[in-house]
Amino acid sequence: MPVSDSTFAIQATGLECGYENKVVLKNLTFSVGRGEVFFIIGGSGCGKSTLLRNLIGIQTPMAGTVEFFGQPFTDRDPAARRELLKTFGVLYQGGALWSSLTLRQNVSLPLEEYTPLSRREIEEIATLKLAQVGLTGFEDYYPSEISGGMKKRAGLARALALDPAIVFLDEPSAGLDPITSRRLDDLVLQIRDMFGTTIVVVSHELASIFGIADRLIMLDRAEKGIIAEGKPRELAQSSRDPRVTEFLHRGDLPPPPK
Amino acid sequence: MPARPEFNAARADAQPEGDLLNVALSGDWKMTRPRPAWQTVLGSRNPERIRLSVDDVGQWDSSLLLFLFDAQQWCRVTGAYCDTDALPEKLRTLLAQIATSHETSVPFDRSENFFIAVGMATQDALEKIRVMFQFVGDCVIGAWRLVKKPKKFRWTDCLQEMQQCGAMALPIVSLVSFLVGVTLAYTGALVLRQYGGDIYVADLIGLAMVREMGAVMTGVVLAGRTGAAFAATLGNMKANEEIDALETLGISPVSFLVLPRLLALGVMLPLLALYSNALGILGGMAVSYGILSISPPAYWVETISAITLTDVLAGVIKAVMFGLLVGLAGCLRGLQAERSASGVGQAATSAVVTAILLIIIADAIFAVAFNILGI
């Protein structure tokens, strides 16, 4: 374990998440290192997306705290939270593009809001971000005119607009064909390598997990918490928990470790 | 690239060396902070070669990239040589990417020739009319099939819709109709008082409510309340591919979804219109008693002497027609909705507008027809 808190990009301590009086996750403590590609995995309904919503502040945790780069986030005043939010990029499941704006305008909006850049410079960056996700030539299309996979890529371009320190991706591969999904994974790695961005992915796509994850936590519905933490291959080979090995082997239980 | 408290301002120092300009960048280059502009750094100099270096740059993001790109573009325009060898590999890759995206991005022209736009709009309007007639035809065919096989009709759905658009609409219809009666009474009293014909307020309100206002006001209220709800429900079902699921099973969406709703409105709207008539007359009675001192029994006697069963029936026939129109507009717009959340919203709005428009047109046609028939 690293000595100083600030070496972590994200530090969650004793996190309890849920809706009204129903606790979905309790006593979650984990950390994400800087520049790490970190996966939150688990079966359907185990609370992956709930955890993500609590991390990024859309939902307030019932208990516990979240820190980003050593700075508290959960109980901060709105101004300080806003400052921290600027360092996040979030890709929502369906892309969540604003339907009345073109792709270029979608990517430009965060830049217009938070930077002193000129209109030309903003357009230049928006065009670059869209090119990085392979959407050159579609800058002036509206979200309703492009496919689901393209919407996701445009959503990622928007998430990257402010060159965030942390990017959260909610089910990036869901609904994508294997090739597009693979390209998205490659893109994620490229962004991390280029900018040192910390990347948190909520997913249950095994190909992505084994392809790009540095480390992961696995949540469980019955346990309401983390049942495994570590590197994907090591967990698949040596975890003693059948729930973990079964998940990572797509339902086939491997022979017990010797 | 987290925000750290110690932040060094971005700097760009230009050192001329013969025809070479050394541009050394330093400090933290963040998009959210001010940074030097390329033109300011260049000043009035006009070097033949430029060497860019970023050795002392701390944190950086696309802000640095924009500066380097500006420098590179300037070199391209003026024909100067831009030496980027001192830049790290990462930055050179990004610079190449931004140069490519700058060149390959072509603005997408959405403007249309005026005549083409008018032509398209005309075609679109004709197509809409065709679709509307086709839909009415589908409904008639569907209804005929159900007459032959009444057991296939979704009676439960129809009863639920009747409750929704009939019983549940009573409060709003009551309020609107009572107030229409009150307004008519005040307006009528203004004129009739001058001639000493106060009592004829009862005739005015009775005839106006029974022949016109009862059916029209109920139609308008249900267009907003029920027509929009039909469009939203069916539009949502279309977005969820529920309509496609029906069609692939060989079940006609018209028989399954539209006809129960049409029948519900066709039955409930005339009933509501009769109720509306009564409430309107009651509203008029209250005002007449209050400001014209006409006693309720006198008002009532005058009312029943003024209106005939033919007047009431004329109103009911209109109300049946308006019910069918509101239902048709709501269901048609719902089935035509685009498969998105905004499509559902547009369908609901369009259903209300279409229904009210159809009600007014139909009312005008009825007025002419009744006049010719002497009703």
Boltz contact constraints between the chains, C-beta under 6 A:
constraints:
  - contact:
      token1: [A, 69]
      token2: [B, 2]
      max_distance: 6.0
  - contact:
      token1: [A, 99]
      token2: [B, 342]
      max_distance: 6.0
  - contact:
      token1: [A, 114]
      token2: [B, 32]
      max_distance: 6.0
  - contact:
      token1: [A, 115]
      token2: [B, 31]
      max_distance: 6.0
  - contact:
      token1: [A, 115]
      token2: [B, 32]
      max_distance: 6.0
  - contact:
      token1: [A, 116]
      token2: [B, 34]
      max_distance: 6.0
  - contact:
      token1: [A, 121]
      token2: [B, 66]
      max_distance: 6.0
  - contact:
      token1: [A, 125]
      token2: [B, 62]
      max_distance: 6.0
  - contact:
      token1: [A, 127]
      token2: [B, 101]
      max_distance: 6.0
  - contact:
      token1: [A, 127]
      token2: [B, 105]
      max_distance: 6.0
  - contact:
      token1: [A, 128]
      token2: [B, 98]
      max_distance: 6.0
  - contact:
      token1: [A, 128]
      token2: [B, 101]
      max_distance: 6.0
  - contact:
      token1: [A, 131]
      token2: [B, 101]
      max_distance: 6.0
  - contact:
      token1: [A, 136]
      token2: [B, 101]
      max_distance: 6.0
  - contact:
      token1: [A, 136]
      token2: [B, 104]
      max_distance: 6.0
  - contact:
      token1: [A, 139]
      token2: [B, 105]
      max_distance: 6.0
  - contact:
      token1: [A, 140]
      token2: [B, 108]
      max_distance: 6.0
  - contact:
      token1: [A, 163]
      token2: [B, 61]
      max_distance: 6.0
  - contact:
      token1: [A, 163]
      token2: [B, 62]
      max_distance: 6.0
  - contact:
      token1: [A, 165]
      token2: [B, 1]
      max_distance: 6.0
  - contact:
      token1: [A, 165]
      token2: [B, 2]
      max_distance: 6.0
  - contact:
      token1: [A, 194]
      token2: [B, 90]
      max_distance: 6.0
